[in-house]
C-alpha cells in the first residue's frame, strides 16, 4: 500500500511539473449573439473578456457570430453589450486547451433606452433560458452536472439538488417534485417530447438506473418544478427541458472517457470548411460489462452484470432562410439475475427460486426545420418517431434444479410518431406571441401473461391498439416596462381513445421590484393522460375496464421572491399549492391511489376517476455562484403531500417525506498555469419514503403475505442521509486536455433503506439497503 501511495504522489507531482513546463495553453472562445425571444442574430454587439486585467474582445458580424482568439485556459467572464439591449455576462466560462469554447448569448431588448446612463452587466445565471418562464424554473449547465458531488454527470441526479426535488434512491434517478409521483414528469429534448431517457427503466416510469443522455452533449437547459408555461403539456409535476448543443463547425474535436458510467467515445466537427453545418456524436458501452467479458469480474452478482450501450447524435445545418437540425437517441440494456438453487445452506427441498432476464430497446429520431420569414417571425416544424420495447422473462426453479417452469412472460412495445409546428412572432419590444399545434400517434402492443406450475396462463395484457393525442397551445408575453412582465396563455389536448378533452389557461408574472429583487407569480390548470398500460388492462372477460378513464387534472399556484444581495449571492424562496382531482383510484383497494405509483406500480387493476390530492409547501435556496474559486448551494423544503382514495379518507402519499435539505459546495485550486484541482462535496438529508406494512394471512391455501392497507403510508422509513465527495483534476496541454475524477459516494457508509420484504419462514421483515461507501474513478481526454 505504501508503494502504491508513493507512485500516486509521484504521478501527481510529475504531472504538475510537466503541465507547468509546457507554458500557458490557449484556446478560442467563439459563438453567436441572438435576441432572446426571436432568436434573430444581433450584429455589431461588443463581446469581450478580461484576462489578468487585459481586455480581449471583438464585434459580432452580420450573422451575430464572434471569435475571441487565443484565450489562456482558466475560468473567465464573457461580456456582451449593445445599445438598446440589456447588458449580458456569462460567468465562469471554462476554457480548455483540448476543445474550443462555443457560447450562445441571448440578449433581451430594452423597452426604454436612456442616453448617458451606463448600466453595468450583472450575472444572469439565475435566469432561465425560456423567457416565458416566470416561476419554479432553474437554468442548469452541464458544467454544473459534472461538478456537483453525487451527480455522476447525470442531469436527473443533478436536478435532485434543487429546492422542491427529492430522490432518496441511490439505484435509480427518478425525480420526485413537491411530493408528486415521478410519473408526472415530462422529458423534452431540443423541443421534442421524448420517452424516458434512462437505462433499466420500467414501462410507464420516468426514471431508471443510468441516464442515456450524455452530459457532454448538452447545452444549458431549463428544469421546471411547477406552474410551467403553456408550451408544455401532458405533465402535472415538472418538465426537464433539455437542449443538445451544436457541434463545432470550425474544428474537428474528439473525446475519450472511461469510468464506472461506461466507456465513451465522442466526436464533433464540420462536414466541410466551406459550410457552417456541423455534427456531434457520442457512444457509450457498459464498463462493468467490459470487466466481466475481459476479466470475468461479476462483483458477486452470479453473472447478473447490468449491460447497456447508447448513442446520441445531432446534425445542424444553417440555411439562408432558417435552419435544419436532426437528433437521435438510441439505447439498449439487459440484465440476467438468477438464484443459486444449488446452495444447500440457503435452500431446502421444496423451495423455489427465480431466473429473471430483462431486455429493453429504445430509439428516438427527430427533425426540426426552422423557416425565418423575417427577423421578427419564424416557424419551427418538428417531426419525430420513437420506439420503446421491453421484454421480461421470469422462470421458477425448484431447489437443486429438480424442476423449472415458466412463471411470467412480458413483451411491451410502443411506437410514437409526432408532429409539432410552432409560430413565433415579435410584434414590438413589448409584445411577443407564440402558438403551436401538434399531434402524437401511438402504436401500442402489450402481451403480458402469468403461468402456474402446470403451465396454465393468465393474460393481463394481450392487445395491439392505436391511439392519438391532439394538442394546441398559445402564449403571449407582454412587458409593461423593463420591470414588469406577464405571460398569459393556454394549452389544450384531446385524447381520441377516450374522447377526453382538456382546456388549461395559465398565467405568469414577473416584477423586478429593484435592481436586485424580484417577485414572481404563476398559476394555471394542468392535466396528464394515463399510461397506456392502464388504459389497455384486460379483465378476465377480455374487456378494457379503464378505457374510459379521464385525465388526471391539477390546479397549481406559486409565489416567489428572489434577492441578489451581492454580485454572486442569491436568496430565493417560493410557496406553492397544488390541488389534484379526477385522480384514478381503486374501488377494490379504496385506500390506494395512482398518485403513489412509481417503479413498483401495479397497473393490472381497474381504476375510476374519483380521487383527489394536494401538495403544498415552502422552499428556500441560498446560493453563491462560482467566483473567487468557490461556490455553495443550500436548498431546503418543508412540504405536505396528501391524497384521498376511493374511501375519501385523507392519507400521506408514498412520497410525503415532509422535508429535504441539501448542502453543496466546492473549491478550485490552480496548480500552475495549466492545471486545475476541484474539490466538491454534498450532504443530503431528507425524510424517508412512506411504506405499506405487511399483514400475515393464514387460510385454506396456507400462509401468505398481503399489504396492510388499513395502515397505508402512516409510517416512514428512517431519514435518508448521504455525504459525497468529488475530486477532479483538469490538465491542459498545448493541443489536448486530460481530466481525472474520483467520486467518493456515501463516505460515512450510512445504511439507507431501499425497500423491505417479509420473510414467511423467519416471520419478520427483511430490509434491503442502498449502496454503502462506493468509490468511483475515471479519466477523460479531450483532443
Phi, psi and omega in degrees: 000319180298320180296321179296317179298319180297319178296319181295314180296321178296320180297315179297315181297316179298316181297319181296311181295323179295317180295318180294322183295335181288342184086182186287119174277152183224160179203163181271147166247122179216173180164209186217144177249126181229163172281135193297319183281310187275342185063018177283142180295147178250118181271152172062023173281142178275127179234130183206165171223161180240119182241112180052048178069009176255126180276126177239114188213178181200183178232139180292149179276192183294341179257008178084005183279148176220158179214122173248113189269151170053055176273129178301149179295151182141191177254129182222163173258136179248125184252151174222138184211138174202136180302130181099354179233152175291136178298151185223145175221136173258114185272152171055045176286116183271119181260119176262153173281332185273358183207134174295145176267117183246124184240150166240119183255122181251110182262150181254130179288139179279150173283315180237141178240117182257122181291146173083356180256127179263121179258123181277133180296141178232150184296130181253027181297335182278355182266143178286163175290324182279116183286349176277346183279135182238329184224162171050047180219144181223128172275133177228154181246157178293333177296325174294318182301323180277344182270320186297131176295139179083356182277331178058027182072012183262118180303323181293317179291330176292320181295338179294350177276349186276156180298138179089357184243139174221151180205067184281060182208107183289333187274346181222162180248028176303143183249118178258116184250117174052039177083000177282155171298145176298346179291346182276005184269141174255127173264134178222140180226118181053038178087357179261136168287125185240160176288173178307111188269053183224145174286150179057038173278170179242137182309124180096349181268178181236010180222183179190192183279321186219133180291138174276342183274123184276123183295338179293341183259357184270144168265179175303140187222174180243145176231124185250137178247013177151165178047045183282162185295172188289344181289345181256135179216177180059045178203146181235355180244309183192178182223132171257099184262086185274148177238129175266129183286160174279151175289164179289117183267012179237350187207143175274126182227153186222158180219139172224137184212148174217135181185184184298330179289343178145171172265123191233140173229139181217155178210151175205157179164199183256158173275324180208142179294342179274353184240153176267006179290149183217163175230158178211126182214139177222140175229150183217147182226141184302124180289322179296327177292324176297315179297323180290315183290322185272323188239359179070021181276118179243003174054036176074020182261005183056040179087001182276055181279130175291123182246130181205159173207150179211161178213136176224147185205156176215138173242131180233126183232103175292140180239167181298324183245021180166221185200147173235135176220152179224132177232153176216149179219118182235143179203149176212144177207156176205157178207143175238133178230135186215130173287139177277094185277009175261358182281103184286342178282333183262328186240160176222174183303132181096342178290148182235130177248188185234148164240120185237133174228127180234138177224139177225143176227144181209139174216150177216134174231134178218136179235134181232123173247120178254124177249123181259112180287322178198177182301341184256351187224132176216154178236125178253127181240121183240131172237139182213159172217136178223151180217137179225134177224136178230130178235135181223128177238128177234124176243144175265138183232125179278155182312134182061025175056034179296323184212146179219136179212156178294137177243324183207136173227126186221120173232118179230130174216152180212130171256149178219121174259129185232150176217136175217133172238129183232133179252131179240129182217128175263113178286313178196190183293344181262335190232133178222133183243146175216134178214149181210157178219146181195178180204148173237134178244117185259134176240102191249135177227119183231121178224110191219117184225144170250147181237147171264181186292345179267355179098357177287140185247152174237110181282133173259325171224137172204074192210145171231116188210149179249154176206163184223147176234121177258142183215152183209141176211161174205144177211154186226131173253124177238125178253111178295323176198194181287356184249329187242132181218142173234152181223075175285155178183181176211154173230142178216144174216158184225121180261114189288337179297319185250359185056037180261132185233142179222133175244124191232093175287146180215155177206143175229157179216143174228131180231110176279095186290340175202185180294339185237000182232153180206147173247134183233138180226151175198143177204161179166177177256146182217148179214163181217136175289145178287153176300147179300332176303326179286310183300324189258019173293133180251134177274187184294342177264011181061029174265165180248086184294342182260006186297333183262012179300141176272175176294158164275123183253155175208153171243134182233145175219133183223139172230134183222159177221133178231147183217116173267095188272001172202177186303320185238016181245144181213142169240133179222136176225147177221143168243147185213158173216136178227127176247126180250138180216169189056036182279131177296126176229178191238121181293322182285340174233078190295348180270355187256163180208153178293344178294346180263001189276137172218221182292346180261024186291165172226101184277355193271055181211154176281141179243162170222148182275066182234016180257165176222173176195162176210142176231132178209153181176185179226142183232149180222133175234126173239124191218141167241117178291160185294104173217152180053039173075003179215160178213163168209158179216122177239120178234141180214153180216139168239126188206164172231141178225113186234160176210162172235128178274201181296334181276000176067014177268135182278134180222166170290141170287165178301334187258015181276081178280345176078329182202153171217148176214124176235132177234117181236153176192165179195160180220150180239139175240137173268117178258081189087185185283335190242007184233134182232128176248125181245133174237125182231150179216156178213137172239123179244134182218124183204158177295142182287162175297154176271158191229160171263118178288163181262153178230125180271121185242135175237127179215198183295340181268359180110200182262135178212169182248134176231160173285137178267088184289344177294339178243033185299121171058027174284316183261157179243156163294161178298157184304143180272132178220136177205138178237123181240151174227139180233131176239135185220125179245117181250124182239124182251124175250187187297318187236001184206166181229150180230136183225124174253139178222144178227128178245122177251095186270138177053060188292342176272357180058035181292137180271099176265129183288130177267305179201173181233162179211140179261121180269111182296322180299312182276345183053053177203162178280135177250128181258140173249143189243156173290181182301142169277207178300125185226108174275137180229136180221160178188177180215145177231144177233127175249129181208000000 
